[in-house]
Amino acid sequence: MAAQLQVTVGQFSDAGSKPTNQDYCGVQVPDDNLLTTKGIAIAIADGISSSEHSKEASHACVMGFLADYFSTPETWSVKKSVQQVLTALNSWLYNQGKNERNRHKGHVSTLSALILKSATCHVIHIGDSRIYQLREG
């Protein structure tokens, strides 16, 4: 029997010099068949500080990405699933601020994510956040 994919996750985010933390992160490790067909998803988003709704945007990015990715058909590839999810998520975020008169009221955020499926790591990256690979310390 093949070994099952397992991860250990730690999360930390700090507002730094800004008054509020606009970051949001999440992990979803599904049970049973989805672990094999979809893998494990990890996401972090950083709201753009010039926007009044950046905290809500980063939360929506992570929660929407995680929920929607695992709702795509199990027969879809990671690439197709992620493309469909990101297109819908971007459209939703854009439309949240579409009727706002002030550009500072938009729902804007970076998004970086990993999909760990079998022995492959898929990296998804939008904006100026970073994903690093640390090896041997």
SVG drawing of the C-alpha trace seen along z (x, -y; Angstrom):
<svg xmlns="http://www.w3.org/2000/svg" viewBox="-23 -58 44 60">
<polyline fill="none" stroke="black" stroke-width="0.4" points="0.0,0.0 1.3,-3.5 2.1,-6.0 -0.6,-8.6 0.3,-12.3 0.7,-14.0 1.7,-17.6 2.5,-19.5 1.4,-23.1 2.2,-26.2 0.8,-29.6 1.7,-33.1 1.0,-36.5 1.9,-39.9 0.6,-43.4 4.1,-44.8 4.1,-48.6 0.6,-48.9 -2.4,-49.3 -4.3,-46.3 -3.3,-42.9 -4.8,-42.4 -3.3,-38.9 -5.3,-35.7 -4.2,-32.1 -5.7,-28.7 -5.1,-25.0 -7.5,-22.3 -6.6,-18.6 -9.5,-16.6 -10.5,-13.1 -10.7,-10.0 -10.8,-10.1 -10.4,-13.9 -6.9,-13.6 -5.9,-11.4 -7.8,-13.2 -7.4,-16.9 -4.5,-16.8 -3.9,-19.3 -4.4,-23.0 -2.6,-25.8 -3.2,-29.5 -2.2,-32.9 -3.5,-36.3 -2.3,-39.8 -4.9,-42.6 -3.6,-45.7 -3.3,-48.3 -4.5,-51.2 -8.0,-49.6 -10.6,-50.0 -11.7,-46.4 -8.4,-44.7 -8.9,-42.5 -12.3,-41.3 -10.6,-40.7 -7.8,-38.6 -10.3,-36.5 -12.5,-36.0 -9.5,-35.0 -8.3,-32.2 -11.7,-30.9 -13.1,-31.1 -10.0,-29.4 -10.1,-26.6 -13.8,-25.9 -14.1,-26.3 -11.0,-24.2 -12.4,-21.2 -15.8,-21.7 -14.4,-21.3 -14.9,-17.9 -12.4,-15.3 -11.7,-14.4 -10.3,-17.9 -6.6,-18.5 -5.1,-20.8 -4.4,-23.4 -8.0,-23.4 -9.5,-23.5 -7.2,-26.4 -7.9,-28.4 -11.6,-28.1 -11.6,-29.0 -9.3,-32.0 -11.3,-33.3 -14.5,-33.1 -12.9,-34.5 -11.3,-37.5 -14.7,-38.3 -16.4,-38.2 -13.8,-40.5 -13.9,-42.9 -17.7,-43.1 -17.6,-43.8 -16.0,-47.2 -17.4,-47.8 -20.1,-50.2 -17.8,-52.0 -16.9,-55.5 -13.7,-55.6 -10.8,-53.4 -9.8,-52.9 -12.9,-50.8 -12.0,-47.9 -11.6,-44.4 -7.9,-43.7 -5.5,-41.2 -2.5,-39.1 -2.9,-35.3 -0.3,-32.6 -1.2,-29.0 0.2,-25.5 -1.6,-22.3 0.3,-19.2 -1.0,-16.3 0.9,-12.9 4.6,-13.8 3.9,-17.1 3.7,-20.6 1.7,-23.1 2.5,-26.8 -0.1,-29.4 1.0,-33.0 -0.8,-36.4 0.7,-39.7 3.8,-40.5 3.6,-37.9 6.2,-35.1 6.5,-31.4 9.8,-30.1 11.2,-26.5 13.4,-25.8 15.6,-22.8 18.1,-21.4 17.7,-24.4"/>
</svg>
